Amino acid sequence: MIDDPPRIPVQIDRLPKDLQKMCRDLYTTNEQREQKPDNYLQPDTIYCGDARQLLPQIEPNSIALSVWSPPYFVGKEYEEHLSFDEWQNLLSTVIRLHFPILKPGGFLAINIADILVFKDQTMPRIQAEAVNRKRSPVTREDVLRAIEQYPGYNRYQLAKLLGCSEQTIDRRLHGNNIRGGKYEVQTRVKIVGGMVEDWALQAGFYTYDRRIWVKDAAWENSRWASLSYRSVDEFEYIYIFWKPGITKFDRRRLSPEEWKRWGSRGVWYIPSVRSNDDHEAKFPVELPSRIIRLLTDPGDIVLDCFVGSGTTAVAAIREGRRYIGIEILEKYVQLANNRIDREKEKGCQRILLECQDDYGFE
């Protein structure tokens, strides 16, 4: 008797040809794999290590949703060792390693922001004239007229003539009142969305959606605010990518009011975490909670491969999902586990109170 071939949970022949072989190899049964299920990373656990090494140890086709916020390349403790090329390699590799482990029809959601102070060696060291910050009324035209009248004067003599400092003469002539210092590399905004999309497309994903998270304005991170027309940092992006396969759409996941307020809205207004005393870059629980509720069902496994303080795991527990977390720093693994323990304790207390209300237990 010939066994039936393994059921492939996606119509392979309808995929682009470059994805067909990848998916045929991927959508096989566990019995056909050399690696046994016991060797896979187990749900409801936070693992310490590099995501690039641990992601291949997750069971293929098992993750309903991966939602995470990677290093933003802004000099935080956990990323300060990375060059820009290394940062790009980290993100592109992590995205690629997600394709085998997500369920067909599952989602990869990446919360990220543009790099607001990207150092660019090619950018001219020229700063706009900040009129409101001038301490001397002397203009460039005043200096040029004085030079024309007294061509032999040096800048110190010109300064005495015009009643200003010699630095003012130099600034008016050469415009070298440059943000960050006369010889510092200048910075500009670096748009990251296009890079993230390219990495996802190369991995086999397709761009499904994007949301904008409007948070509290980070004024202290905007040192150029008084020296240019640049805006303050008050929003981030959530890019959502889809793995080919059947995606269940169920409006019962949210209430009608939730669908109206945020489920079908492209802009989400969620306050930032008020205190980052135990981790440099926490996002509010509401952010992953919305994504989890929108894109998964109870019992599904949610992954965060940059789990940090454990916010995604806490959100998964609250929404009745399982979780896998990966974090490279041991101190944050401990922090995440402590938060998870507290969340589970709160859950037990809620259940106890509900039992007391329902059955009159004391």
DOBAGU-779102 format. One line per 2 residues: their letters; for each residue y, x, z of C-alpha. Coordinates in steps of 0.5 Angstrom, whole numbers, plus 500, padded with zeros to 3 digits. Each point is the difference from the previous one (the first is absolute). Example, Ala and Ser with C-alpha at 12.3 -4.5 7.8 and 13.67 -1.06 7.14 Angstrom:
BEGIN
AS> 491,525,516; 507,502,498
***
This chain:
BEGIN
MI> 500,500,500; 507,503,498
DD> 505,499,505; 507,497,498
PP> 505,504,499; 506,501,505
RI> 505,495,500; 507,503,498
PV> 505,496,503; 505,501,494
QI> 500,499,493; 499,507,498
DR> 500,499,493; 507,497,500
LP> 503,506,503; 504,505,497
KD> 495,505,497; 502,506,504
LQ> 498,496,506; 494,497,498
KM> 495,506,502; 504,501,507
CR> 499,493,502; 492,500,497
DL> 499,506,505; 504,497,505
YT> 497,493,501; 493,501,501
TN> 496,498,507; 500,504,506
EQ> 492,501,499; 502,504,493
RE> 505,505,504; 498,507,503
QK> 504,499,506; 498,495,505
PD> 504,494,503; 499,504,507
NY> 504,506,497; 506,496,499
LQ> 506,499,504; 499,494,505
PD> 506,494,500; 504,499,507
TI> 501,508,500; 505,505,500
YC> 498,507,497; 504,506,501
GD> 500,504,493; 503,501,493
AR> 500,494,496; 498,504,494
QL> 493,502,504; 499,493,503
LP> 501,495,495; 494,502,496
QI> 496,499,506; 502,492,500
EP> 494,495,497; 502,499,493
NS> 503,493,498; 501,498,508
IA> 507,500,501; 504,494,498
LS> 507,503,501; 502,506,502
VW> 508,500,502; 503,506,502
SP> 507,504,501; 499,507,498
PY> 505,506,501; 506,499,497
FV> 502,508,499; 506,499,505
GK> 498,506,504; 496,496,506
EY> 495,504,504; 494,498,497
EE> 503,502,493; 504,506,501
HL> 495,505,497; 500,496,494
SF> 503,503,493; 502,494,495
DE> 495,502,496; 495,500,506
WQ> 503,493,502; 499,497,493
NL> 492,503,500; 499,497,507
LS> 502,493,497; 497,500,493
TV> 493,503,503; 500,494,506
IR> 502,495,495; 494,502,495
LH> 495,500,506; 502,493,501
FP> 497,497,494; 492,501,502
IL> 501,497,507; 504,494,498
KP> 496,493,499; 501,498,493
GG> 506,496,500; 503,503,506
FL> 507,503,501; 503,506,502
AI> 507,499,503; 505,506,501
NI> 506,500,504; 505,505,498
AD> 507,502,499; 504,504,495
IL> 502,507,502; 507,500,502
VF> 501,507,501; 496,504,495
KD> 502,507,499; 502,501,492
QT> 501,508,498; 503,497,494
MP> 505,496,503; 507,503,500
RI> 503,502,506; 506,495,499
QA> 503,495,505; 504,494,499
EA> 507,500,503; 500,497,507
VN> 507,497,500; 500,497,507
RK> 497,506,503; 506,505,498
RS> 503,504,505; 506,502,496
PV> 504,496,495; 500,507,495
TR> 497,498,493; 497,504,495
ED> 506,499,496; 505,503,505
VL> 495,506,500; 501,501,493
RA> 507,499,500; 501,505,505
IE> 496,505,496; 504,499,494
QY> 506,501,504; 497,506,504
PG> 495,503,495; 499,506,505
YN> 499,496,506; 493,501,503
RY> 497,494,504; 502,502,507
QL> 507,500,497; 499,494,496
AK> 498,496,507; 506,503,503
LL> 505,497,495; 496,493,500
GC> 499,500,507; 493,499,500
SE> 494,504,502; 497,505,495
QT> 493,496,500; 504,494,497
ID> 503,505,494; 493,502,499
RR> 497,493,500; 506,497,496
LH> 499,505,494; 492,500,500
GN> 498,494,503; 495,503,505
NI> 500,495,506; 493,499,498
RG> 495,496,505; 495,504,503
GK> 504,506,499; 503,504,494
YE> 493,504,499; 495,494,502
VQ> 496,497,494; 503,493,499
TR> 496,493,501; 499,494,496
VK> 496,494,500; 493,500,498
IV> 496,494,497; 493,500,502
GG> 498,493,497; 498,503,493
MV> 496,505,503; 496,496,505
ED> 499,495,494; 497,506,495
WA> 495,502,505; 498,493,502
LQ> 499,499,492; 496,507,499
AG> 495,498,506; 498,493,496
FY> 505,496,504; 505,495,497
TY> 507,498,503; 499,493,503
DR> 506,499,504; 506,503,504
RI> 504,498,506; 506,502,503
WV> 501,501,507; 507,499,503
KD> 500,504,507; 506,502,504
AA> 505,505,497; 498,507,502
WE> 508,502,501; 498,507,503
NS> 496,502,494; 505,499,495
RW> 505,506,502; 503,500,493
AS> 503,493,501; 507,502,502
LS> 500,505,494; 497,496,494
YR> 499,493,498; 492,500,501
SV> 497,494,504; 497,501,507
DE> 492,499,501; 499,493,501
FE> 494,498,496; 493,503,497
YI> 495,498,495; 493,497,501
YI> 496,502,493; 493,496,500
FW> 495,502,495; 494,496,498
KP> 493,503,498; 496,496,494
GI> 496,494,503; 500,493,502
TK> 506,499,505; 499,494,504
FD> 507,496,501; 500,495,506
RR> 507,497,502; 497,498,507
RL> 501,507,502; 507,498,501
SP> 503,494,503; 505,496,495
EE> 506,503,504; 497,507,500
WK> 499,499,492; 507,498,499
RW> 503,505,505; 497,506,498
GS> 493,499,497; 503,499,493
RG> 507,504,501; 501,507,497
VW> 505,502,506; 497,500,507
YI> 505,501,506; 497,503,506
PS> 503,504,505; 499,507,501
VR> 496,503,506; 505,501,505
SN> 497,506,504; 497,506,496
DD> 499,504,507; 492,501,499
HE> 500,501,492; 505,502,495
AK> 499,494,495; 497,494,503
FP> 501,493,496; 500,493,503
VE> 493,497,501; 503,494,496
LP> 500,504,493; 492,502,500
SR> 499,493,503; 503,496,494
II> 496,504,495; 494,499,504
RL> 500,493,500; 503,499,493
LT> 494,504,497; 494,500,504
DP> 495,495,504; 498,501,507
GD> 494,505,501; 503,504,494
IV> 501,508,501; 507,502,500
LD> 501,508,499; 506,504,502
CF> 499,507,498; 507,502,503
VG> 499,496,506; 505,504,505
SG> 501,496,506; 495,495,498
TT> 504,494,498; 496,498,494
AV> 494,500,505; 504,495,505
AA> 502,496,494; 492,499,498
IR> 498,498,507; 505,495,501
EG> 498,497,493; 493,500,501
RR> 498,506,495; 496,506,501
YI> 504,507,499; 499,507,499
GI> 505,505,501; 501,507,498
EI> 505,505,504; 501,507,499
LE> 503,502,507; 496,499,506
KY> 506,498,504; 501,494,496
VQ> 492,498,500; 501,500,507
LA> 506,496,500; 497,495,495
NN> 494,499,504; 504,499,506
RI> 504,494,496; 493,497,498
DR> 498,500,507; 506,496,502
EK> 499,495,495; 493,499,501
EK> 502,499,507; 505,495,498
GC> 495,496,496; 495,500,506
QR> 506,497,504; 502,495,495
IL> 493,497,499; 499,500,508
LE> 506,496,500; 498,495,494
CQ> 493,499,504; 504,498,506
DD> 504,495,496; 494,497,497
YG> 495,500,505; 505,500,507
FE> 497,507,502; 503,504,505
***
